[in-house]
Amino acid sequence: MITSTPSITRGFGSSSEVYNWLSGFTNVEKGQSLRSFRLDRMSALADLAGGPEKSAPSIHVAGSKGKGSVTGMIAAILESSGIRTALYASPHVCDFRERISMGSHFFDEAIYVAAGNELKKLVDYLPRSPVRDLFSIQSGSGEAPSFFELMTLWFFLCAR
């Protein structure tokens, strides 16, 4: 977890502002890059955020067809049993919050905003972090975090 962070003069005021900021990062889904995929980058980001991905058990649904239906059915079954669920899906159809939701509902706006502000602090801290070379273009082997990496971490921060 980050122990020393720079002060943010103005944090995000809405989930739309967070999403717009995230949209400024390289988005491999849109064919913007041929960058390499490295799990150590995601692990480093999650570790800096305090390991929010470890806060609850997960079900990972993969494949080429039916993931949305399957995850929706799993969430409905779990929710009917009184278990809190959160969904991370891609892409969204109408509203970017479809990617990051609490079961069949969006999170409260304050959760999206608080998690977005925490994520921004983490990104601002990266140049001074112990893993800075993974994310520094100047290091020669690093790249700035991608849209997908940051969106995934935003989900974990919302869902914990």
C-alpha positions as CSV (number, residue, x, y, z in Angstrom):
1,M,0.0,0.0,0.0
2,I,1.2,3.5,-0.7
3,T,2.4,5.2,2.5
4,S,3.6,8.5,1.0
5,T,1.5,10.1,-1.7
6,P,1.6,13.5,-3.3
7,S,-1.3,15.7,-2.5
8,I,-3.9,16.0,-5.2
9,T,-5.0,19.6,-5.6
10,R,-8.3,18.5,-7.1
11,G,-9.6,15.0,-7.1
12,F,-12.1,13.5,-9.4
13,G,-15.7,14.7,-8.8
14,S,-17.5,12.0,-10.8
15,S,-17.0,8.5,-12.2
16,S,-17.2,10.1,-15.7
17,E,-14.1,12.1,-14.9
18,V,-12.3,9.0,-13.7
19,Y,-13.2,7.1,-16.9
20,N,-12.2,10.0,-19.1
21,W,-8.8,10.1,-17.4
22,L,-8.4,6.4,-17.8
23,S,-9.3,6.7,-21.5
24,G,-6.1,8.8,-22.0
25,F,-4.0,5.7,-21.4
26,T,-3.1,3.2,-24.1
27,N,-6.1,1.0,-24.9
28,V,-5.0,-2.3,-26.4
29,E,-8.7,-3.2,-27.0
30,K,-8.8,-0.4,-29.6
31,G,-5.6,-1.6,-31.3
32,Q,-3.6,1.4,-30.0
33,S,-0.5,-0.6,-29.2
34,L,1.4,-3.8,-29.8
35,R,2.7,-3.7,-26.2
36,S,3.7,-6.8,-24.4
37,F,1.4,-8.3,-21.7
38,R,3.2,-8.9,-18.5
39,L,1.6,-10.1,-15.3
40,D,4.4,-8.6,-13.2
41,R,3.1,-5.1,-14.1
42,M,-0.4,-5.9,-12.8
43,S,1.0,-7.6,-9.7
44,A,3.1,-4.6,-9.0
45,L,0.2,-2.2,-9.4
46,A,-2.0,-4.3,-7.1
47,D,0.7,-4.6,-4.5
48,L,1.1,-0.8,-4.4
49,A,-2.7,-0.5,-3.9
50,G,-2.5,-2.9,-0.9
51,G,-3.7,-6.1,-2.7
52,P,-7.4,-5.3,-3.2
53,E,-7.7,-8.3,-5.5
54,K,-7.2,-10.5,-2.5
55,S,-10.3,-9.1,-0.6
56,A,-12.7,-11.7,-1.9
57,P,-12.9,-15.0,-3.8
58,S,-13.3,-14.7,-7.5
59,I,-14.8,-16.6,-10.4
60,H,-13.1,-16.1,-13.7
61,V,-15.2,-16.8,-16.8
62,A,-13.3,-17.0,-20.1
63,G,-14.2,-17.9,-23.7
64,S,-15.4,-16.4,-26.9
65,K,-19.1,-16.4,-26.4
66,G,-21.6,-16.2,-23.5
67,K,-19.4,-14.7,-20.8
68,G,-21.9,-11.9,-20.0
69,S,-24.8,-14.3,-19.7
70,V,-22.8,-16.8,-17.6
71,T,-21.5,-14.1,-15.2
72,G,-24.9,-12.6,-14.9
73,M,-26.4,-16.0,-14.0
74,I,-23.7,-16.7,-11.5
75,A,-24.1,-13.3,-9.9
76,A,-27.9,-13.8,-9.7
77,I,-27.5,-17.2,-8.0
78,L,-25.0,-15.9,-5.5
79,E,-27.0,-12.7,-4.8
80,S,-30.2,-14.8,-4.2
81,S,-28.2,-16.7,-1.6
82,G,-27.3,-13.4,0.1
83,I,-23.7,-13.2,-1.2
84,R,-22.5,-9.8,-2.4
85,T,-21.1,-9.9,-5.9
86,A,-19.2,-7.5,-8.1
87,L,-18.8,-7.9,-11.9
88,Y,-15.9,-6.8,-14.1
89,A,-16.8,-7.2,-17.8
90,S,-15.6,-5.8,-21.1
91,P,-16.6,-4.1,-23.3
92,H,-19.5,-1.9,-22.2
93,V,-22.5,-1.3,-24.4
94,C,-24.1,1.9,-23.2
95,D,-22.5,3.1,-20.0
96,F,-18.8,2.5,-19.0
97,R,-20.0,1.5,-15.5
98,E,-21.3,-1.7,-17.1
99,R,-17.7,-2.8,-16.9
100,I,-17.5,-2.3,-13.1
101,S,-20.7,-3.1,-11.2
102,M,-22.0,-4.5,-8.0
103,G,-23.9,-7.5,-9.2
104,S,-26.8,-6.2,-11.3
105,H,-26.5,-2.6,-10.1
106,F,-23.9,0.1,-10.4
107,F,-21.8,1.0,-7.4
108,D,-22.7,4.2,-5.5
109,E,-21.1,7.1,-7.3
110,A,-19.0,7.9,-4.2
111,I,-17.4,4.4,-4.5
112,Y,-16.3,5.0,-8.1
113,V,-15.0,8.5,-7.2
114,A,-13.1,7.4,-4.1
115,A,-11.5,4.4,-5.9
116,G,-10.6,6.7,-8.8
117,N,-8.9,9.2,-6.6
118,E,-7.0,6.4,-4.9
119,L,-6.0,5.1,-8.4
120,K,-4.8,8.6,-9.4
121,K,-2.7,8.8,-6.3
122,L,-1.1,5.5,-7.2
123,V,-0.3,6.6,-10.8
124,D,1.1,9.8,-9.5
125,Y,3.3,7.8,-7.1
126,L,4.7,5.4,-9.8
127,P,7.7,7.6,-10.8
128,R,9.0,7.4,-7.1
129,S,7.9,3.8,-6.4
130,P,10.1,0.8,-6.0
131,V,8.7,-0.6,-9.3
132,R,9.1,2.6,-11.3
133,D,11.2,0.9,-14.0
134,L,8.2,-1.2,-15.0
135,F,6.2,1.9,-15.8
136,S,8.8,4.4,-17.0
137,I,9.4,5.0,-20.7
138,Q,12.8,6.4,-19.8
139,S,14.0,3.1,-18.3
140,G,14.0,1.6,-21.8
141,S,12.1,-1.5,-20.7
142,G,9.1,0.1,-19.1
143,E,5.7,1.5,-20.4
144,A,3.1,3.7,-18.8
145,P,0.2,1.7,-17.3
146,S,-2.4,0.7,-19.9
147,F,-6.1,1.4,-19.8
148,F,-6.8,-2.2,-19.1
149,E,-4.4,-2.5,-16.2
150,L,-5.8,0.7,-14.6
151,M,-9.4,-0.3,-15.3
152,T,-8.8,-3.7,-13.7
153,L,-7.3,-2.1,-10.6
154,W,-10.2,0.5,-10.5
155,F,-12.6,-2.5,-10.3
156,F,-10.7,-4.1,-7.5
157,L,-10.6,-0.8,-5.6
158,C,-14.4,-0.4,-6.0
159,A,-15.2,-4.0,-5.2
160,R,-13.2,-4.5,-2.0
